Amino acid sequence: MQCLKLEVNNKPAILERVLQVVRYRGFELISLQVSPQGMDMLTVFITVDGVQPISKLTNQLNKLYDLAGIIHLNLAQSENAPHENAMRTA
């Protein structure tokens, strides 16, 4: 299982596009959590599972116009000291 933290612009259909990319790349959605960050941004946590490398998914997500940033959260680390790999920043 892999967890990603996405920072996206709060635009119509952005969540639908994110979920389409997850499905098209062959990943199973395990969990989805969305929270607003002001009026213009959303923070989206998605947990996915699949046999494909996570880079296949993150490379496609990075192509989304309304994506401001993506961080790969390592689930193997303890909750007290989460390890974050920054994949893209705005």
C-alpha positions in Angstrom: 0.0 0.0 0.0 1.1 3.5 -0.8 -0.2 6.8 0.5 0.0 10.1 -1.4 -0.8 13.6 -0.2 -2.0 15.9 -3.0 -2.4 19.6 -2.9 -4.9 20.6 -5.6 -6.8 23.7 -6.7 -10.4 23.5 -5.7 -11.8 23.3 -9.2 -14.9 21.4 -10.5 -14.1 17.8 -11.3 -10.6 17.7 -9.9 -11.4 14.8 -7.6 -13.0 12.9 -10.5 -9.8 13.4 -12.6 -7.6 12.2 -9.7 -9.7 9.1 -9.3 -9.7 8.4 -13.0 -5.9 8.5 -13.1 -5.8 6.1 -10.2 -8.2 3.7 -12.0 -6.6 4.0 -15.4 -3.1 3.2 -14.0 -4.4 0.0 -12.4 -4.4 0.9 -8.8 -7.1 0.0 -6.2 -8.3 2.9 -4.1 -8.1 1.9 -0.4 -9.0 5.2 1.2 -9.7 8.9 0.3 -9.7 11.9 2.6 -10.3 15.4 1.4 -10.1 18.6 3.5 -10.3 22.2 2.4 -7.3 24.5 2.7 -8.8 28.0 2.4 -11.1 28.9 -0.4 -8.9 27.8 -3.3 -7.1 24.6 -2.3 -7.9 21.1 -1.2 -5.6 18.6 0.5 -6.3 15.1 -0.7 -4.9 12.0 1.0 -5.2 8.8 -1.1 -4.1 5.3 -0.1 -3.7 2.9 -3.1 -2.6 -0.6 -3.7 -1.4 -2.2 -6.9 1.4 -4.2 -8.5 2.6 -1.3 -10.7 5.3 1.0 -9.4 4.0 4.1 -7.6 6.0 6.3 -9.9 3.7 5.3 -12.8 0.8 6.9 -10.8 2.7 9.9 -9.6 4.0 10.7 -13.1 0.5 10.8 -14.4 -0.9 12.8 -11.5 1.8 15.4 -12.1 0.3 16.0 -15.5 -3.0 17.3 -14.0 -3.3 21.0 -14.5 -4.9 21.7 -11.1 -2.3 19.7 -9.1 -0.1 22.1 -7.0 2.0 19.4 -5.3 2.3 15.8 -4.4 4.1 14.0 -1.6 4.6 10.3 -1.3 4.1 9.3 2.4 6.0 6.2 3.4 3.6 3.9 5.3 6.4 1.8 6.6 7.6 4.5 9.0 6.1 4.9 12.5 3.3 7.5 12.9 5.5 9.5 15.3 8.2 10.1 12.6 6.5 10.0 9.1 8.9 9.9 6.2 7.9 12.2 3.3 9.3 12.1 -0.2 8.5 15.3 -2.1 7.6 14.4 -5.7 6.6 17.9 -6.9 6.1 21.3 -5.4 4.5 24.4 -6.9 
